[in-house]
Each structure stands twice: as structure tokens, then as C-alpha cells.
């Protein structure tokens, strides 16, 4: 959620969805994000990875937030995935 707020443009859209799928729970965070590569963005979970280094001074942070989120999800036997379908929005999905 913090990254969705931090990296969405002003007046950008953020959506959070919690859904039960059979015996699993899925959490989905969607946000407008400016320019991103399309497709699988699981590289965002790499420790210290910053997609846009030009915005580092604006947003602060060290690039470990999503790697910590991934470690927590995996410790609970879950999965986390990042994807951009249009290069202008990001969806992070967590399932347990």
C-alpha cells in the first residue's frame, strides 16, 4: 500500500481488493504508476532494486520494501507477483 501511494501520480487511482478463491485468499493492490515496462515485473522484489532511479530523491526509501514484503509472504507459504498490463499501472497480487 505504501508503494501504491508513494508511486502513484497526483490524483492517480489506487484500488485494493480482497477476495476468497476456493481455499485461498487473494489480496490485489492496483495503482496508476506512470511509465513501466509491460508484463511481469517480479524484478521489483529484488533487494535494493529501484525501477526509476530519477525519482529516488523524490520518494526516498532504500528499495527493500517489496523484498521484505516478499519474504513475509513466502514465510507464510504465500505467493506474490507484480504485473503491468499497459505500462501505466501496476498490480501486485498476494495469495495465501
Secondary structure, DSSP 8 states (H G I E B T S, - for coil): -HHHHHHS-TT--EEEEEEEETTEEEEEEEEE-SS--SEE-GGGGSTT--S-GGGHHHH---S-HHHHHHHHHHHTT-EEEEEESSSSEEEEEEE-
